[in-house]
Amino acid sequence: MVAATAPAATVHQPAPGASFRQDEAVLFDWAWDSDEYWTPRIIFTQVANGNDPIWFGGDVPGKIRATDNYGSGWGESHATIDFSHYPFTPGQWYWRLCNSTVNGEDDKCYQRGDPIPITITPKPDPPPAPAAPPAPASAPAAPGRPPVAPTPTRTPTPTSSRPARLPTLAVDDAKGHVRTALRRRFGTYRNASGKRVAGCARLSRVRIRCSKVSWFIGDLSYGGRVTIWLAREGGETSWNYGYRITRFDEYCAVRGGRRCTKTYRVE
């Protein structure tokens, strides 16, 4: 493969004149000849003239800027472009590496070499839907007798796909899940004092609410309710939670503060 040489980079692929479909992902690979221009953006237009203003500046109609500000990464020398993510129309296109300014505009494209031609072809049409099978024909009638109707095809009775019944949530299990949820959501809970999980009542076979949940640490006290329920995810039984917890700052209240409480909610 003949590489297209530019003052700042040597392009290895794709080759000039290569052809790709609209839905194809293509590897663009190059080697830097200098470390001065390591801020590339891969630009596509249908304009062959490398001095045309469309190659410079920001977004304009007919211009596709197919990478982020610094290409596939700072100092990287390759990037995979998925053409299906961009509005490429079938026909002749040209691409080149351009420098990306601090304002996100394209410049110094002339230092990357002349625009390299590629051809974009339409993506293939989806396959046609399969034709319906022909209806069964009636059996030929014997002389003097009516034709025999075809035997109807019996449709199999669908089997039940109802998921298995969830187990009953036990109160002790629900209390354990409450403590786990509070350790996950509140950093103060693990080393707190006066931890209490009480007032647990069943809302349904798989849902329990504990309405007297509290703990304190230093000048901060917490209290409220936590609800635990069972669910099925990916065929497995799991548990989830919701809560309404209010934090009270006693030091703030003693100093006459106006915002000494904060409420946390997860529904």
Wavefront OBJ file of the C-alpha trace (Angstrom):
o trace
v 0.000 0.000 0.000
v 1.399 3.416 -0.918
v 1.286 5.842 2.002
v 0.240 9.460 1.450
v 2.960 11.641 2.970
v 2.253 14.996 4.632
v 4.599 17.389 6.452
v 3.110 16.454 9.835
v 1.897 12.856 9.357
v 2.201 9.820 7.098
v -1.170 8.182 6.429
v -1.088 4.382 6.254
v -4.774 3.628 5.799
v -7.290 3.843 4.325
v -5.688 3.947 0.874
v -6.599 6.808 -1.470
v -9.687 5.888 -3.497
v -10.838 3.156 -1.086
v -14.564 2.362 -1.037
v -16.716 1.850 2.076
v -20.417 1.329 2.851
v -22.500 3.813 4.796
v -22.805 1.335 7.671
v -19.129 0.317 7.827
v -16.619 0.980 10.617
v -13.158 1.857 9.255
v -9.754 2.121 10.941
v -7.818 5.307 10.103
v -4.107 4.888 10.872
v -1.236 7.332 10.519
v 2.270 8.013 11.874
v 3.423 11.403 13.154
v 6.417 12.986 11.444
v 6.585 15.639 14.167
v 5.199 15.967 17.694
v 4.124 19.568 17.097
v 0.637 18.775 15.780
v -0.714 16.138 18.138
v -4.219 17.596 18.281
v -5.970 15.994 15.289
v -9.532 15.992 14.130
v -10.540 13.822 11.154
v -12.527 15.973 8.714
v -14.668 14.786 5.782
v -16.127 16.920 2.971
v -17.065 16.416 -0.666
v -14.723 19.261 -1.692
v -11.442 18.218 -3.350
v -9.837 21.662 -3.086
v -7.727 21.666 0.067
v -7.738 25.469 0.229
v -11.530 25.740 0.277
v -12.779 27.519 3.457
v -14.976 24.517 4.316
v -11.894 22.743 5.662
v -11.280 25.398 8.298
v -13.256 26.812 11.210
v -16.200 25.107 12.894
v -19.340 23.243 11.847
v -20.723 24.129 8.412
v -23.130 22.284 6.078
v -21.413 19.572 4.049
v -18.653 19.057 6.618
v -18.382 16.057 8.951
v -16.050 16.281 11.945
v -15.811 12.663 12.949
v -13.715 12.730 16.140
v -13.550 14.662 19.384
v -11.160 17.543 19.939
v -8.061 15.380 20.262
v -8.888 12.538 17.923
v -8.795 9.113 19.508
v -6.585 10.443 22.320
v -3.696 12.815 22.931
v -0.794 11.680 20.752
v -2.769 8.742 19.338
v -2.149 7.773 15.727
v -5.291 5.845 14.917
v -9.075 6.114 15.242
v -11.976 3.902 14.176
v -14.770 5.834 12.455
v -18.221 4.212 12.342
v -19.790 5.749 9.234
v -23.291 4.779 10.396
v -23.013 7.425 13.165
v -22.606 10.285 10.678
v -24.711 11.650 7.757
v -22.564 10.312 4.903
v -24.389 10.267 1.576
v -23.258 7.892 -1.183
v -20.667 9.383 -3.516
v -17.158 10.822 -3.586
v -15.776 12.161 -0.290
v -12.414 13.504 0.833
v -10.771 13.383 4.251
v -7.726 14.804 5.991
v -6.261 15.394 9.439
v -6.665 18.940 10.735
v -5.368 20.648 13.839
v -7.941 21.434 16.552
v -7.596 24.838 18.169
v -8.300 25.587 21.828
v -11.669 26.952 20.645
v -12.533 23.650 18.962
v -12.107 24.947 15.399
v -10.168 23.282 12.593
v -6.978 24.803 11.205
v -3.563 23.879 9.742
v -5.234 21.285 7.509
v -2.755 22.249 4.770
v 0.034 20.936 7.003
v -1.609 17.503 6.985
v -1.399 17.022 3.204
v -3.934 17.170 0.382
v -7.476 15.803 0.859
v -7.536 12.016 0.377
v -10.421 10.626 -1.737
v -12.695 7.791 -0.608
v -15.990 6.525 -2.012
v -19.092 5.950 0.121
v -21.536 3.353 -1.191
v -25.123 2.779 -0.027
v -25.672 0.298 2.764
v -27.426 -2.887 1.562
v -31.197 -3.067 1.665
v -32.653 -5.302 4.389
v -33.642 -8.779 3.192
v -37.281 -9.136 2.144
v -39.718 -10.684 4.557
v -40.273 -14.399 3.934
v -43.341 -15.197 1.856
v -46.308 -16.786 3.574
v -46.644 -20.536 2.885
v -49.352 -21.437 0.353
v -52.692 -22.559 1.691
v -53.200 -26.345 1.545
v -55.192 -27.438 -1.482
v -58.376 -29.477 -1.269
v -58.069 -33.138 -2.191
v -59.525 -33.958 -5.602
v -63.090 -35.182 -5.453
v -63.973 -38.705 -6.504
v -66.605 -38.971 -9.223
v -69.998 -38.147 -7.727
v -68.589 -37.003 -4.378
v -67.920 -33.479 -2.989
v -64.262 -32.419 -2.621
v -62.558 -33.291 0.660
v -61.567 -30.243 2.711
v -57.981 -30.175 3.996
v -57.398 -31.238 7.560
v -57.009 -28.080 9.685
v -53.618 -27.582 11.333
v -53.836 -27.575 15.093
v -52.140 -24.686 16.800
v -50.174 -25.883 19.825
v -51.348 -24.534 23.137
v -48.798 -21.996 24.361
v -47.061 -22.961 27.562
v -47.221 -20.577 30.472
v -44.246 -18.205 30.763
v -45.361 -16.743 34.095
v -42.331 -16.118 36.338
v -41.974 -18.069 39.539
v -43.689 -16.646 42.611
v -41.544 -14.361 44.774
v -40.824 -15.638 48.284
v -42.397 -13.997 51.317
v -40.189 -11.295 52.815
v -39.444 -12.058 56.477
v -39.326 -9.216 59.026
v -35.840 -10.165 60.256
v -34.564 -10.202 56.667
v -36.138 -6.796 56.043
v -34.373 -5.344 59.123
v -31.059 -6.695 57.879
v -31.650 -5.096 54.470
v -32.483 -1.774 56.189
v -29.111 -1.762 57.974
v -27.302 -2.667 54.753
v -29.074 0.119 52.833
v -28.211 2.715 55.500
v -24.543 1.675 55.519
v -24.484 2.096 51.741
v -26.202 5.487 51.641
v -25.060 7.226 54.866
v -21.373 7.384 55.770
v -22.286 8.296 59.358
v -24.237 5.097 60.004
v -21.360 2.615 60.296
v -19.747 4.288 63.352
v -22.905 5.867 64.775
v -24.460 5.258 68.206
v -28.033 4.548 69.245
v -28.886 2.599 66.102
v -32.543 1.568 66.028
v -34.625 -0.331 63.453
v -38.149 -0.831 64.776
v -41.815 -0.277 63.971
v -41.660 -2.749 61.079
v -45.052 -3.516 59.511
v -45.964 -5.628 56.514
v -47.408 -3.701 53.568
v -47.723 -6.824 51.402
v -46.285 -10.314 51.185
v -43.062 -8.942 49.646
v -42.925 -5.402 51.124
v -42.188 -4.244 54.705
v -41.820 -0.725 56.110
v -39.833 0.073 59.274
v -41.121 3.449 60.462
v -38.876 3.920 63.517
v -35.333 4.056 62.178
v -32.800 6.295 63.948
v -29.147 6.830 64.914
v -26.889 9.673 66.026
v -23.241 10.698 65.800
v -21.834 13.811 67.464
v -24.311 16.705 67.139
v -26.157 15.032 64.249
v -29.187 12.848 64.767
v -31.059 10.963 62.035
v -34.555 9.520 61.991
v -37.257 8.372 59.627
v -38.589 5.331 57.775
v -37.203 2.743 55.361
v -39.197 0.447 53.068
v -37.801 -2.860 51.785
v -39.336 -4.957 48.988
v -38.477 -7.976 46.872
v -38.325 -7.941 43.077
v -37.149 -10.165 40.262
v -34.267 -9.120 38.013
v -32.953 -11.398 35.272
v -34.760 -14.370 36.740
v -33.157 -13.849 40.178
v -34.803 -12.577 43.366
v -33.359 -9.286 44.620
v -34.310 -6.650 47.192
v -34.630 -2.899 46.911
v -35.291 0.005 49.238
v -36.748 3.457 49.618
v -36.455 5.841 52.545
v -37.287 9.224 54.033
v -34.627 10.216 56.581
v -34.351 13.613 58.314
v -31.056 14.855 59.758
v -31.140 17.299 62.701
v -28.075 19.388 63.636
v -28.294 20.123 67.364
v -25.321 22.508 67.347
v -26.979 24.540 64.601
v -30.188 24.744 66.658
v -28.352 25.873 69.798
v -26.668 28.660 67.826
v -30.042 29.804 66.502
v -29.490 28.524 62.977
v -32.345 28.649 60.487
v -31.525 25.575 58.405
v -30.763 22.905 60.958
v -32.659 20.050 59.317
v -32.231 18.259 56.001
v -34.395 15.485 54.571
v -33.097 12.690 52.328
v -35.547 10.804 50.108
v -35.287 7.770 47.856
v -38.633 6.504 46.592
l 1 2 3 4 5 6 7 8 9 10 11 12 13 14 15 16 17 18 19 20 21 22 23 24 25 26 27 28 29 30 31 32 33 34 35 36 37 38 39 40 41 42 43 44 45 46 47 48 49 50 51 52 53 54 55 56 57 58 59 60 61 62 63 64 65 66 67 68 69 70 71 72 73 74 75 76 77 78 79 80 81 82 83 84 85 86 87 88 89 90 91 92 93 94 95 96 97 98 99 100 101 102 103 104 105 106 107 108 109 110 111 112 113 114 115 116 117 118 119 120 121 122 123 124 125 126 127 128 129 130 131 132 133 134 135 136 137 138 139 140 141 142 143 144 145 146 147 148 149 150 151 152 153 154 155 156 157 158 159 160 161 162 163 164 165 166 167 168 169 170 171 172 173 174 175 176 177 178 179 180 181 182 183 184 185 186 187 188 189 190 191 192 193 194 195 196 197 198 199 200 201 202 203 204 205 206 207 208 209 210 211 212 213 214 215 216 217 218 219 220 221 222 223 224 225 226 227 228 229 230 231 232 233 234 235 236 237 238 239 240 241 242 243 244 245 246 247 248 249 250 251 252 253 254 255 256 257 258 259 260 261 262 263 264 265 266 267
